[in-house]
Amino acid sequence: MSRTWQVAPGTTTRGANAPRTGEQARRALAVAAVGTVLALVAFTAPLATVGSVTAALGSDVPGRTWILSSMGIGLGAALLTAGTLADDRGRRRVLVGGLVVLAASSLAAALAGGTLVFVLARVGQGIGAAAVIAASLGLVAHWFEPGPARAAASGVWGASVGGGIALGPLVASALDRWASWRDTYVVLAVAALVLAVVARRRLDETRSHERRPLDAWGATLLAVATTGFLAALVEGRSGWGRPEVLVLLGVGAASAAAFVVAERRTSFPMVDPSLFRDGRFVAASAAALATGAGAIGLLSFLPGFLALALGLPPTTSAVLFLAWSGTSVVFALVARRLPAGWSGRAQLAGGLVVVAAGQLALSGITPGSSWARFLPGLLVAGVGSGVLNAALGREAVASVPPGRGGMGSGANNTARYLGSSIGVTVVAVVVAAHAGTGSGVSGLVAGWNVAVWVTAGISLVGAVVVGATSVTDRRRTVADAVADPTH
């Protein structure tokens, strides 16, 4: 029996006749893009300032690892739930709530006097950013119809991802040099609050035409599973056989298994299990996972590697980092000009191959290499990343039922940030293993070269999986046609 829900005045739903006004669409895209930039600035800011932060907070080596990784835990735990809530309870409401949480946790990070408080604030930033990212892409899906309009809007959203990644280290390193690393988080807090006010006043509320009850049990199990697994990855870098790591892995695995069982039994699952038989959804998820574990995992390690191996100051490393992230902004915007015959999956697979080529160009580094040696690989990887960011934004919402764009965004970005946590851990473990057997910089460089090949391989595997889903779908279509010739 269906349940009728009242819709608040000023609220639009995603139905066949859902209104699309040019002004509202432009406002929604602008807020979505700026919100995503702020979320990614928060995510990447510590890459350039971790030295100053750890010194000010008196952090040890494990504390340094947690400072760099804790926001990813908040993101992974909250993305899918935030996306589902955005579709069912209101995308503007979830976006504004996420911005307020991002502002409050950023202020807490600015005022933190110890490692634990700062790490908890970073987890809070991840939760707030998760709501912003999931709701933002849900807004794009609502206000822009499939076709050229959505392709252009997805390109802008994809560019905002690259823009946030680019700005984070630049802004943080500049403020750290001229003022204090704490000012980065003050600026973030103010910007998030201002955007929350703008969104609350200037955007209409939107939600799915079918409002469903929250799968609270599924949301809890998913949060425990992702938190346990991601925390195990962080703690594991200090030793994989320690009891706490094994306990965290066990909790994560048990909760993940319980989540799968619960989703199969509930009438309103967070993610419909049948989606995992849909080639387009599997392709988008696999590409997001490979993007995180491949390029993002490797290049998140780059600023630290440049400082240790080449002695580059944070500001110089941030500018070099811009070769990848800045290029991705440009190519996310021009991706909509790719030939119309190139399907979303073709763009995902092609983007991953180009990214892998760029990664491989980053191998062969020697202790005497200059910063310019990294430029060609970063530029090529930036081209592929730009195409990927635009295609992932579009495919994340196109591969789920109408009105579930927030859920699609949450699922896709969960895969991306889970992948990035895996990728960073793999790179850190590989580099540490070789650095331990080498002498100083030589061992560190040898580890980097091996890690490049590992992460490039992950990108290529992702491309193969995406391609395989197209082959599987074609075979299924042929089989269905043979089984039922009337269709």
N, C-alpha and C positions, 0 to 999 in steps of 0.2 A: 504494500500500500504506500503510495507516494505521499509525501508531506509537503504542504504548501508553506513557503516562507515569505514573510513580508519583506519588501525591498524599501530601504530608506529613501527619502526624497533626495534627488541628485545622484542616485546610484544607477549605473547602467550595467546590463548583464550581457553576456556573450551569447546572443541568439542570432537567428537568421536575419533579423531586422535591427540588430544592435547599431546604435548611432555611431557614426564616424565623422567628427567635425575636424576640419583641417587645423584649427587653432588648438583644440584639445590634444590632437595627435602630436602636434609640434611641442606643446608643453610637456606632454608625457614623455616624449623621446628625450627632451632636454633634461628633465629631472632624472630619468633613468640613466642617461649617460653620465651626468655629473655625480649621481649617487654611486655608480659603479666605479668611477675614477677615485672617489674618496675611499671606497672599500679596498681597492687595490693599492692605493697609496699607503693605507694602514698596514696592508699585508707585507709590502716590500720595504717599508721604511727602515726596519732594523738591519737590513742587509748592509747598509752603509754606516750604521752607527753602533753596531753591536759592541765594538771596543770601548766606546765612551760609556755606553749603558752598563756594561759589566764592571767597568772600573768604578763608576759612581755607586753602583748597588753592591759592590763587593762580591760579585758572583764568581763561583768556581766553574770548572769546565762543564759539569752537568747543567749548572744554572745557565750557562751561555747557550747550550743546546736547547734548553726549554724556552729561553727568550726568543730564539729564532723559530721555534716550532709550535708554540702554544696557540697562536691564532688559527693555525690549520686545524687544530682539534675542535675549536668552537665552530669553524666553518663546516667541517665534516659532520659534526653532530647535529647541526641545526638546518642545513640547507634544504633537505627534502621536506621536513616538517614545515619550514617557513613557506616553501612554495605551495604546499597543500593548503595551508592557512590563507595564503594570499588569494588563491582561487575561490575558496569557500567563504572567507570572512571579509574579504575586501583587500584589493591590492594596495590602494592608497594607505589604508590603515596599517598594514604590515610594513610597508615602506617607511612610513613616518615613525612607527614604533622601532624599527631597526635603526633608523638614523638617531633616535633619542638614545637607544642603548649604545650605539657606536660613540656618540658624544660623551655619555657618562663614563664609559669604560676608558675612553681616550684621556679624559680628565684624570681618572684614577691612575692611569699609567704615568701621566705627567707629574703627579704628586707622590708616586711610589717611593718609599724609602728603603725597600728591600726587594730581593729577587722574587719571593713568593707573591707579594702584592702585585708586582709588575706582571708576572706570569698570569695570575688570575685576571688581571685587567686585559691582557692580550686575549685570553679565552673569551672574555666578554666582548671584545672587539670582533672576534670571529663570529659570535652569535649575532651581533648587530649587523655585521657585514653580510652574513648569510641571508637575513631577511631583506636587506637592500638589494642584493644581487638577484635573488629569486623573484621578488616582486617587480623589479625593474624589467626583466625579460618577459614577465607576465604582462606588464603594461604594453610592451612592444607587440606582443602577440594579440592583445585585445584591440589596439587602435590601428593596426596596420594589417590589411588583408593579405593573404598569400599572393605572391607574385612580385612584380618589380618594386612595389611600395615596401613590402616587408623585407625584400632583399636589401634595399637601400637603408632601411632602418636598422636591420641586423648588422650591416656594415658599420654604421655609426656606433652601435652598441659594442661590436667587436673592437673598433678603434678605441673606445673608452677603456676596454680591458688593457690594451697595450699602452694607452696613455697613462693609466694609473700605475702600471708596472714601471714605466719610464720615470714618472714624476716622483715616486716614492723615494728612491735613493738620492735623487738630485736635491729635492727639498730638504730631506733629512740631513744630508751631508753639508748643505749650505748653512742651514740653521745651526748645526753642531759646530761648524767652524766659526760663525760670526756671533752666535748667541749661546744656545744650549740645546742638547738633544731633546730636552723636555718641551721646548717650544714647538717641536713638530706635533706633539700630541695636543697641545693647547690649540694650535691652528686647526687641527683636525676636528677637535670638539666644537669650536666656533662654527666652522664651515658646515658640519653635520647639522647643528641646530638651525642655522640659517636655512639650509635646504629643507629641513623638516617643516619649518614655518611656511616656506614657499609651496611645498607640496600640499600641505594641509589646506592652504587658502586657494590655490590655483588649479588643483586637479579635481575632477569629478571622481567619485568612488566607482569602482568597477569590480564585478565578481562574476563567477560562473552562474549561468542560469539555473543550474542544479546544485543547490547548496547541500553538502553532505556532512554528516556528523564527523567530528575528528576521531581518527583511530588512535586514541590516547595510548593504548597498550602497544600498538605498533611503533608509535613515535618514541615511547620510552625505551623499548627494546633496541630500536635503531640507534638512539643516542648512546646507550650503554655499549653497544657493539662497536660503533665507530670510535668512541672515546677510548675504550679498552684497547682496540687494535692500534690506534694512532699513538696512544701513550706508550704502548709496548715498543713501537718503532723508535720513539724518542729515547726511552730508557735502555733499549737494546744496544744503542751505540756505545754504552759503557760496559757491555758484557751481556751476551745473549743467554747465558746459562743461569743467570741470577734468579732467585725465587720470585722476586717481584715482577720480572719480565714474563716468566712463565705463567704467573697468576693472571696478569693482564691479558696475555694471549688467550688463556683459557676462558676468561670472562668474555672477551670479544667474540671468540668462536661460538661459545654456548649461546650468547645473546643473538648472534647472527642466525644461528640455526632456529632458535625460537621465533625470531622475526619472520623467517620464511614460512614456518608452520602457521604462525598467526595470520599472515597476509593471505594464505590460502583458505583460511576458514572464515575470515570476517566478510561481511557483506559490503563494507566500504573500505577496501585496502588503500593504503597510501600510494602504492604502486600496483596496478593491476598485473598479476603474474602473467597474463596473456601477452603483455607487451614484450616479454622476453622471447616470444616466438615471432615478433615482428622484426624483420630484417633492418628496417630503417632505424628503429629504436636501438637495437643492438649495435648497429654501426655507429650511431651518434655516441653511445655510451663508451664503446671500445675506443673510439677516436679521442674522446675526452680523457679517458684513463691513460692512453698512450701519450697524449700531449703533456699531461702532468708528470708521468713517470719518466718521460724522455726529455724534451726540451726544458720544461720548467724545472725539473729535478736537477739537471746539469747546470743550467744557467743561474739558478738560485745560489749555487755553490761558487759561481764565478767571482763575485767581488772578494770573498774571503780568500780564494785561491790567488787572485792577483795581488792581494796585500802580502800574503805569505811568500809566494814564489817570486814575484817581481818587485815587491816593495812599493807598490803603487799606493798613494794616499787615497782615502775614501772618495774624495771629490773626483779625482781622475778616474777611478774605477766606475763611479756612477755615470760619468760622461761616456766612457767606453760601453757601458751597459746599454746606453741609449742607442747604440748602433743596432742592437737587436730589437729593443722594445719600440724605439721610434720608427724604425722601418716597418714594424708590424702595424703601427697606426695607419701609415700611408696605404699599405696594401689591403688592410681591412676595408678602407673606404673605397678603393678601386675594384674590390673583388666583385662588386655587382656588375661590372662591365665584362666579366668573363663570358664566353659563349653560352647562349641559352641552352645549348644541347648538353652542357656539362652538368650532370645531376649533382645533388648535394653530396651523395656518397663519392662521386668522382672527385669533387673538390676536397673532401676530407682525406681520401687516400692520397691524392696528389700533394696536398699540403704536408702531410706526414712524410712523404718521400723527400720533398724539398727541405723540410726541417732536418731530416736525417743527413742529407748531403751537407747542410751547413754545419751540423754537429761534427761530421767526419773531418771537415776542414779545420776544426779546432784541435785535431790530434797532431802528433808529431812535434809537440812543444819541447823545447830544450831549456835548460837553466839560463841560457843566454838570450832567449827570445825577447823581443820588445813587445810593447802593447800593440803595435801596428800589426803584428802577426795574427792577432785575433779578429781583425776587422773583416776580412773576406767571409769567414765562417759566420760571424754574427749577422752580417748583412743578408747572406743567403738564408739563414735560419729565420731572420725577421720577415722575409718575403713569405716563406711557408707559414709562419705563425700568424701573419695577418690574414691570409686566406682561411686558415683554420679557425681563427677567432670569429670571423664573419659567418663561416659555414656552420660552426657549432651553435652559435646563437640562433640561427635560422632552423637548423635540424632539431635542436632541442625542443622547440615548440611545435614543429611540423610533424614530429614522430609520435605525438600523443593526441588523444581525442580533443576536439574543439572545446575551449573553455578551461583546459587543464594546462595552460602554458606555464603557470607558476610551478606546478608539479614537475613538468618537463624540464624547466630550468633548474629546479632543485636537484632532480635526479642526475642531470648532466653535469652540473657543477660539483655535485658530491663526488662523482667519478673523477673529475679533473683534480680536485684538491686532495682526494685520497691518493690519486696517482702521484701528485707532487710530493706528498709525504713519503711515499714509497721510494720515489726517485731520489730525493735528497738523502734518504737513509742509505740507499744503495751506493750512491756516489761517495758519501762520507765513509762508509765501511771499506769500499775499494781503495780510496785514497789513503785511508789510515793504515790499511794492511800493507800497502807498498811503501808508505812513508816509514813504517816501522822496520822494514828490511833494508831501506836505502840510507843514504847519508844526507841528512838535511834536505836542501832544496831538490836535490837529484831524486830522492825517493818520492817526494811530494809530486814532482813533475811526472815521474813514471806512473804514479797512481792516477793522476789526472788523465793521462793518455789512455789508460785502460778504461777508465770510467766513461770517457767519450765514446769508445766503441760499444760499451755495454748499453748506454742510453740511446745511441743511434740505432742499435739493434732493436730496442724496445719500440722506437718510432716506426721502424720498418715492419715489425710484427703487427703493430696496430694497423698499418696500411694494408697488410695482407688480410687481416680479419675483416676490415671494412669491405675489401674487394670480395671476400668469400661470402659475405651476406648477400651481395648482389647476385652471385651465382646461385646461391641456395634459393633465393626468391624466384629467380627465373625457372629453376627446376620445379619448384612447388607450383608455379603458375601452369607450366606444361602438364604436370601430373594432374592438376585439377581439371584442366581442359580435356584431357584424355578420359578422366573418370566421368565427366559430365559434359558431353559434346554440345548439349543445348546451350551452354554458357560459354 
